[in-house]
Amino acid sequence: MLRPNPLRQAVAARRRAIGAWLFMASASNAELLADVPFDALVIDQEHGPGGLESVVAQLRAAGSTQSAPALLARAPDCSMAAIKPLLDAGAEGIFAPNVESADQVAALVEAMHYPPRGRRGLHYTVSRAAGWGRHVNEYADHAEREFLTVAMIESAAGVAALPQMAAHGGIDMFFIGPLDLSASIGHAGDYAHPQFRELLAEAEQRILESGAALGGAIIPGHDARALFSRGYSFMTVGADAGFLRSAALQALATAGADRDG
């Protein structure tokens, strides 16, 4: 099914968009969260336990309607070998982790595009993304127009390299990964630390100056209202694993209070 990419449309218009992560390699989780009005779901292939078949199952479960959220995948790295199977499976965009140089941006952009702009293999004659060949005449132009290329900034080195990475071109969004960013300066998870706050502000400013969209995740002290006010176009507000755990703990706390009372 070829359709306009709802997240790309939102990002291009700088509308405020909200998404969530799929970490558990569960088609049922993907199906359930696709029925919640998120703008995008991101299947995690960097930390998640699933393989390519679980990616296809999640895409199939979540993407059965034109109104489904944008369905993207976080690749393990910027390589062609990591990215090409995810695109051929039907992902509508790629999050590339811990991008720190213009060379990595070049590799990412090449993996995202067919020749002459890139080096992606022309597998659309039989790929799921092209309807197993049904859309062989339309798919290449559709992919060029609709796919979203996202570089994740997760280190102080990545922040420093932002001007060079942005100058290369081809990145639709730079997405700040706050936990790894804080760890890169020795303050993992300490989002109130002055050094982290300074680095985060520097990253935000450089991304906004680049012309690419600014994305990130809500964290303690930096909620959705705060991030949107600072110019974010897209943010993630949690993941399937976190939603399940939080709901279970809340249910247990409620039942426990009733039991103890």
Secondary structure as the mmCIF struct_conf table of DSSP 4:
data_model
#
loop_
_struct_conf.conf_type_id
_struct_conf.id
_struct_conf.beg_label_comp_id
_struct_conf.beg_label_asym_id
_struct_conf.beg_label_seq_id
_struct_conf.end_label_comp_id
_struct_conf.end_label_asym_id
_struct_conf.end_label_seq_id
HELX_RH_AL_P HELX_RH_AL_P1 PRO A 6 ALA A 12
TURN_TY1_P TURN_TY1_P1 ALA A 13 ARG A 14
STRN STRN1 ALA A 17 LEU A 22
BEND BEND1 MET A 24 MET A 24
HELX_RH_AL_P HELX_RH_AL_P2 ALA A 27 ALA A 34
TURN_TY1_P TURN_TY1_P2 ASP A 35 PRO A 37
BEND BEND2 ASP A 39 ASP A 39
STRN STRN2 ALA A 40 ASP A 44
BEND BEND3 GLN A 45 PRO A 49
HELX_RH_AL_P HELX_RH_AL_P3 LEU A 52 ALA A 62
BEND BEND4 SER A 64 THR A 65
TURN_TY1_P TURN_TY1_P3 GLN A 66 SER A 67
BEND BEND5 ALA A 68 ALA A 68
HELX_LH_PP_P HELX_LH_PP_P1 PRO A 69 PRO A 69
STRN STRN3 ALA A 70 ARG A 74
BEND BEND6 PRO A 76 CYS A 78
HELX_RH_AL_P HELX_RH_AL_P4 MET A 80 ALA A 89
TURN_TY1_P TURN_TY1_P4 GLY A 90 GLY A 90
BEND BEND7 GLU A 92 GLU A 92
STRN STRN4 GLY A 93 ALA A 96
BEND BEND8 PRO A 97 ASN A 98
BEND BEND9 SER A 101 SER A 101
HELX_RH_AL_P HELX_RH_AL_P5 ALA A 102 MET A 112
BEND BEND10 HIS A 113 HIS A 113
TURN_TY1_P TURN_TY1_P5 PRO A 115 ARG A 117
TURN_TY1_P TURN_TY1_P6 TYR A 124 VAL A 126
HELX_RH_3T_P HELX_RH_3T_P1 ARG A 128 GLY A 133
TURN_TY1_P TURN_TY1_P7 ARG A 134 GLU A 138
HELX_RH_AL_P HELX_RH_AL_P6 TYR A 139 GLU A 146
STRN STRN5 LEU A 148 ILE A 153
BEND BEND11 SER A 155 SER A 155
HELX_RH_AL_P HELX_RH_AL_P7 ALA A 156 ALA A 160
TURN_TY1_P TURN_TY1_P8 ALA A 161 ALA A 161
HELX_RH_AL_P HELX_RH_AL_P8 LEU A 162 HIS A 168
BEND BEND12 ASP A 172 ASP A 172
STRN STRN6 MET A 173 ILE A 176
HELX_RH_AL_P HELX_RH_AL_P9 PRO A 178 ALA A 183
TURN_TY1_P TURN_TY1_P9 SER A 184 GLY A 186
TURN_TY1_P TURN_TY1_P10 ALA A 188 GLY A 189
TURN_TY1_P TURN_TY1_P11 TYR A 191 ALA A 192
HELX_RH_AL_P HELX_RH_AL_P10 PRO A 194 SER A 210
TURN_TY1_P TURN_TY1_P12 GLY A 211 GLY A 211
BEND BEND13 ALA A 212 ALA A 212
STRN STRN7 ALA A 213 ALA A 217
STRN STRN8 ILE A 219 ILE A 219
TURN_TY1_P TURN_TY1_P13 PRO A 220 GLY A 221
STRN STRN9 HIS A 222 HIS A 222
HELX_RH_AL_P HELX_RH_AL_P11 ALA A 224 SER A 229
TURN_TY1_P TURN_TY1_P14 ARG A 230 GLY A 231
BEND BEND14 SER A 233 SER A 233
STRN STRN10 PHE A 234 ALA A 239
HELX_RH_AL_P HELX_RH_AL_P12 ASP A 240 ASP A 260
#
